Amino acid sequence: MEDSAAVAGLLWDRWLPARVRGLIGAALPGGEADGRLLSVWLAGVHDIGKATPAFACQVEQLADRMRVQGLEMKSQGAMGPDRRLAPHGLAGQVLLGEWLEERCGWAARQCGQFTVVVGGHHGVPPEHGQVTALDSRGQLLRTPGKSRALWRRVQDELLGACADEFGVRDRLGAWGGVRLPQPVQVLLTALVIVSDWIASNPDLFPYYPQDVPRSGAERAAAAWRGLDLPEAWRPVEAVEDAQELFVSRFGLPAGAKVRPVQAAAVELARSMAEPGLMVVEAPMGEGKTEAALAVAEIFAARSGAGGVFFALPTMATGSAMFPRLLSWLKRLPAREGTRHSVLLAHSKAALNDDFADLMRGSRPVVAVDVDAPQDVVWRPGDSGRSAPADLVAHAWLRGRKKAMLSSFVAGTVDQLLFSGLKSKHLALRHLAVAGKVVVIDEAHAYDAYMSVYLDRVLSWLGAYGVPVVVLSATLPAGRRRELVEAYAGAGGQGSTAAVFDAVAAAGDYPLLTAVARGGEPVMRRPAPSGRGAPVRLERLEDGPDVLGDRLEAELSAGGSALVVRNTVGRVLETARALRARFGEDQVTVAHSCFLDIDRAANDAALLRRFGPPEKASDRPVGPHIVVASQVAEQSLDVDFDLLVTDLCPVDLLLQRMGRLHRHQRGAEQAQRPPRLREARCLVTGVDWSGGVPAPVRGSVAVYGAYALLRSAAALLPHLDGGAGCPVRLPEDISPLVQSAYADGPAGPEDWADALGDALARHEERRADQADRAATFRLDEVGKAGRPLFGWVAAGAGDADDTRAGRAQVRDSRESLEVVVVQRRADGVLTTVPWLGKDRHSKQIGGLVLPQDQVPAPLAARTAAASGLRLPIQFSYAEVMDRAIAELERLHVPAWQVKDSHWLAGQLILALDEDCQTRLAGFSLRYSRTDGLEVTRA
């Protein structure tokens, strides 16, 4: 009890962001001083439920010692199954409530908002039914008979001693009239959980008698120094103008000017009465990421936030963002000796070189000598030179439940959506985001299912006062309104509705929209940067010969073409046909069905060949074609002379266009082949010959017929207008998106029946998505004073970034991930042979993976980096079960030990020496150039 209370005080003083302390303090009459007292006291009493027969009977030797003192109890066996009705958290909640009523004069209805913190300290706040069931079984709390009074006295004395020891005796009267907001109840619960976990760590708080003699304060000080948690970020608001700010934080090259949308975002962030939500809509390549980080710094300084979470749609985009986040952090002003905890938050983060380097630099967590020399502690008033902060991946801040407590995080949006999913230890996820600025990138990329969670998360973030920055190049106006309303807490009634109608009606682009919780939105309309160019759209009939003939003509004088297909199957089919015509070396394939390590190498090669002029060192001289799936839409800064794309939703089509003439190559693109100096996009994957466009079946399966037809209708004026009506980027981005996502008719009259049928199926699917998402979605923020009883009732259990966890917040089938190795003819397992050397010049291909012991670290890590997500054929329940059963035949017991953290628990897919195998009725073939191909066996 003493250890947990001491840790809570240290966390409050040295780790909690000012924003969190202020939010708790604002709910109490004594402000933050009361907040600290309450936090320490609740941490101190959180285990009072262990002073009950239901808990104490579990260890008979200790129970006998208590019986000698008059505390009678039945044995664990004699107590029977009823004992499970009194878990010590729930028992502590009931005991504390009784004490507050009987000893402090509190009303019964007032107690729950405080006692639920004790009841929920193991991750799930109790439900009303559990409280009722325990109320009718008093023998679980105090043994009936002559011993009952002694049990009661012991419990009362412990609670009274805690009230005195932790300094709350004189404050309880004032707190009796408080109505704690539910967000504050959540934060207090999370703080108690963290305090309990730290105080229960025997490396920090050794058990007696192993610990050396020391006072409680000395014990806590030694543990805190051993834990060595980096303090929360404490930024000071920058005084530079936007130009100076961007030069200092992002190293703008000489002569570069901050773009209008960036300057406007900085001005808006500074002018808001209080930090809130800002939606930044601007074209691809306009520096939205840098704008978001600049706004985050301003918002953090003004709100007391102690970190940033940058949420992105995929692991690939998260990994790409992580080094940019590190670079920004190194440029932030900081006192010498400052340390920031950082995290790459997705399931394959340990394979990221930047994050792995940080993890290797972390030290074990263990208590240290309090008399050892102290490090210098800087205080705000101290003078001292500024220096880059040290960035650390802290050893204690690891694991699915604690990792998000790191101050600076880049990761998948799933980690944010989990905050809206009823799950165990949800309070920790809320504490993790409540003290940060949250940036949500690519907001247009989330479907109706994910949006149900995102909107609920935004409502809770608004209640916490968490500053949020939302980024998008192609956000539908209706979705803009939903995001703003969710954060503001608007009900859409009366005069409030009118101001949000204006948000939905705004057609300006670029556009900034900002709102504080409970406030009215404001908008800024910065001028376009002047960058961009017209793109001429043309129809192209579907078919390999048609495509080959056209590319042969277009690339006759050289140049590069990007062909984007909507399915991996079409990627491989197209690549085969084009290689037959252009040759193997002139066609490159990029899609999601490559080994993780190969996909990273593919991305690096694309950037080296087709990246920005100042970075691309190997751009092909002759003709070259890249055939890619949707992986080409995001994260890669690549630039092609010609784009051919399957029809897709218009916002994604615009993203694909962002890879066309992305950079200036000479005056008026003079460095491109003469035929390709005009940006052109050929739209295919459709039978254009009939009255209504008929997209290929694979595209309909991925996107739905309605989204594709609406996209075709929005593009129709540009497709029919020829050279006289190009898509003007960025001017036409917003009109195209709003047209495609508007309600009402679209396209020619003879499309009406097909659109109507497609719309009916679309609405049915959206309603189904929303209904299924609502099953485990967190409830809205309740009224102040209402206890969190049943807060995560009927929840989804644990939430994590496994394939099953991601399926909880994404409308996708559960996927199957494997680690791919090769089995030689002699039966020996090795890493795949085509891998070359790693960044330390060590050979990693063909390394032996012994089956009688844990593989060497380099071999094991390389194998783990050869992960592969199997395609949709393996996501159907019957096929998945059969595949898992077959994969488990290659079970290596020696790899299932604690020291084998890279391979333990992994499913191993062994390819033969021809890189082939069979699985669940399918033939699998892998090649370094084409990735995985799957056919029916």
C-alpha positions, 0 to 999 in steps of 0.5 A, a space after each residue: 500500500 505504501 509502495 503504490 502510494 509513493 509511486 503514484 506521488 512520483 508519477 504525479 510529480 515527475 511523469 504525468 503531463 501537465 494536461 492530465 494533472 490539470 484535468 484531474 485538478 479541475 474536478 476538485 475544490 483544491 485543484 491540482 493539490 487535491 488531485 495529487 492527494 486523491 491519486 496517492 490515496 486511491 493508490 494506497 487503498 487500492 488493495 484493501 480488498 485483500 483484507 477479506 476472507 475471500 482473498 486471504 484464504 488462498 495461502 493456507 500458511 498465511 491464513 493460519 497466522 491470521 486465524 491465530 490473531 482471531 481473523 477466522 475464515 474457511 479454507 479456500 476449498 470450503 468457501 467454494 465457487 462463491 469466492 470468485 464473486 469477491 475478486 479483491 478489486 470489487 471487494 475493495 470497492 465495496 469496503 471503501 464505499 462502506 467506509 466513506 458512508 459510515 465513517 465520513 458521512 458520504 451519501 451512497 450515490 456519491 461513493 461510486 465515482 471514487 470507489 470504482 477506481 479501486 474496483 477497476 484497478 485490474 482493468 475492468 470496472 465492476 458491473 452493477 450486477 457484480 456489486 449486487 451479487 457481492 452485497 448478498 454474500 457478506 461472508 466473503 468480506 467478513 466471516 460471520 460470528 465473533 470474528 466479524 467485528 474483528 475483520 471490520 475493525 482491521 479493515 476500518 483501521 487500515 482505511 483510517 491509517 491510509 487517510 491519515 498517512 496520505 493526508 486526505 482525512 481533512 479533504 474527504 469532507 470537501 470531496 463529498 460534494 464533488 461530481 467527478 467527470 467520467 474522463 477523470 475517473 478513467 485517468 485516476 483508474 489508469 494512474 492507480 494501475 500504473 502505480 500498482 504495476 510499478 510497485 509490484 515489480 520485484 526488480 524495483 521493490 524487492 521482497 522482504 527479506 531480500 531487500 536491504 534495510 531502508 525506509 519507505 521513502 528510501 525504497 521508493 527513491 531507489 525504485 524510481 531511480 532504477 525505473 528512470 522513466 523519462 519525464 513528460 515533454 514540457 514544450 515552451 510555445 515557439 515565438 518564431 514566425 512560421 518561416 523561422 519555425 519551419 526552418 528551425 524544425 525541418 531544415 528547409 533548404 536555402 531559399 525555400 518558403 513556407 507554404 500558405 497552408 503551413 503558415 495558415 495552420 500555424 496562425 490558426 493554432 495560435 489564434 484559437 481560444 484554446 487548443 482543440 481539433 484542426 482539420 487540414 485539407 490540402 493537396 498531396 505534397 503540400 507539407 501537411 505532415 510538417 504543418 501537423 508537427 508545427 501545430 502539435 508543438 504549439 498545441 502542446 505548449 498551450 495545453 500542457 500536452 506531454 507528447 504526440 501520437 501520429 496515427 497512420 493507416 498502415 504499418 508501411 506508412 507508420 514505419 515511413 513516418 517514424 524517422 521523420 518523427 525522430 528527425 523533428 524531435 532532434 530539432 526541438 529545443 530542449 535542455 541538455 540531458 532531456 530524454 524523450 520516450 519514443 515508440 513505433 507502434 505496430 506489430 512489426 516495429 522490432 524489425 524497423 532498424 531505427 526503432 531497433 537501434 533505440 531498443 538496443 540502447 535501453 538499459 534494464 529496469 532495476 532498483 539502484 542505490 539511493 546514495 549513488 551520485 545523482 544526475 543533474 536535474 534541470 528545472 524550468 528556471 535554471 540556465 543552461 544551454 539547449 541541446 537535442 533531447 536523447 530519444 529512448 525506447 524505454 525498457 519498461 514502456 514495452 508490451 501491448 498495454 504499456 507501450 502507448 504510454 511513451 511520450 512520442 509515438 508513430 503507429 497505425 491508427 488501430 492503436 487510436 481506434 482501440 481507445 474506442 473499443 470496450 476492452 480490458 485495461 482500456 483506461 491505460 489507452 485513454 491515459 496514453 492519449 489524454 496527455 498527447 497531441 493526436 495527429 490522424 493522417 489520411 483521414 479519408 482512408 477509413 471506411 464506415 466501420 472504422 469511422 464508427 470507432 474514430 468518431 467515438 474516440 474523437 468524442 472522448 478526446 474532446 472530453 479530455 481536451 486533447 488537441 487533435 490534428 486531422 490531415 487529408 488531401 481528399 476528405 468528403 465534406 460530409 465526413 468533415 462535418 462528422 469529424 468536427 461534430 464528434 469532437 465538439 460534442 454537437 447535437 446538431 440541433 437548433 442554431 448549432 446545426 447551422 454552423 455545422 451546415 457551413 462546415 459541410 457546405 464549404 467547398 474551398 481548397 485548401 481548407 482549415 477547419 478548427 473547433 474546441 470542445 463545445 465551441 463553434 467551428 472556424 475556417 481558414 481558406 489559405 491560397 494554393 501554393 501555385 504548385 501542380 499541373 493539369 492532368 489529361 484523363 483518357 479512357 483505355 479499354 481493358 486488356 493486355 494487348 491494348 495496354 501493351 500497344 499503348 505503352 509501346 507507343 508512349 514509351 518509344 523514346 524512353 520514360 517511366 510508366 506506373 500501372 496501378 491495378 486493384 488486385 494482386 492477381 491483375 498485377 501479376 497477370 499484367 506484369 507477365 504480359 508486359 515482360 513478354 513484350 518489353 523484357 524482364 528487366 524493363 518491368 518491376 512489380 510492387 504489391 503487398 504479397 512480398 516478404 516484409 524484408 523484400 517489400 522494404 527493399 522494393 520500396 527503397 529501390 523504387 525511391 532510388 530509381 523514381 524518387 525526387 530528383 535530388 535523391 533518385 540516383 538510378 532513374 532508368 534511361 530507357 523505358 521502364 514500367 512499374 506494375 503495382 497494387 494500392 501500395 503505390 497510393 501512399 507513403 512513397 514519394 515516387 514520380 512517373 512520366 505516365 500513369 495507367 490505373 484501374 478505375 477506383 474511388 475518386 479520392 484514391 484515383 487522385 492519390 494515384 495521380 499524385 505519383 504522376 509528374 510529382 516533381 519538376 524535371 527541368 523547365 516545363 518538364 523538359 527532362 522528360 521524353 517529349 511525348 510525356 511532358 504533358 501529364 496524362 492518366 489512362 483509366 482502365 479496368 472498365 468495359 467502356 463500350 456499353 451505356 454504363 461503365 462495367 468495372 472488372 469483377 476484382 475492382 467491384 469486389 474491393 470497392 463496390 460498384 457504387 463507389 466505382 460508378 460515382 467515381 466514373 460519373 465525377 470524372 466523366 466531364 474530364 474523360 469526355 472533354 479531352 485535352 480541353 478539360 483536364 483535371 487541374 491539380 489541385 483546383 479540381 481535387 475538392 470538386 471531384 471528391 465532393 461530387 463523388 461523395 454527394 447524395 443525389 443523382 450522378 452521371 447520364 440518365 441511362 446510368 440511373 438504374 445501375 446506380 440505384 441498384 448499386 446504391 441499395 447494396 452500398 447502403 445495406 453494407 454501410 448499415 451492416 458495418 455500423 451495426 457490427 462496429 457498434 457491438 464493442 464500441 465504447 459508450 458516449 461520455 456519461 454525465 459527471 458523477 456517474 460511476 464507470 460501472 460496467 464501462 467495458 461490459 460485454 467487451 472484446 477482451 484484450 485489444 492488441 495489434 495482432 491479426 485478430 486484434 486489428 480485425 476488431 477495429 477494421 472491417 476485414 477478415 482475419 488474416 494469416 501471417 507466416 514466417 517464410 523459410 527455406 527447407 533444403 533437400 537435406 531437411 535443414 531450414 535456412 533463411 531465404 537464400 536470395 537475401 544479400 547483406 544487412 546494413 552492417 555488411 553481414 550476410 543474411 541469406 541462407 543462414 541455418 536455422 537449427 531445429 534443436 536449439 534457438 537460432 543465432 540472433 542474426 538468423 532468427 531476426 532475419 527469419 522474423 523479418 521474412 514475414 508474409 501475410 497470406 492473401 484472402 484465399 486463406 482468410 475464409 474460416 475453413 481454409 484458415 483452419 486447415 492451413 493452420 493445422 498444416 503449418 503446425 506440423 512444422 513445430 520446432 519445440 526448441 524455438 518455443 522458449 523465452 530466449 527465442 522471442 523472434 520465432 516463438 509462437 510463429 507459424 513457419 511456412 517452409 518453401 522447397 528449393 524451387 521456392 514452392 509448397 502446397 498449403 490447404 489445397 493451394 499451390 504457393 510459389 514465391 519469387 523475388 521479382 513477383 512475390 507470392 503467387 497462389 493457385 488452386 492445387 
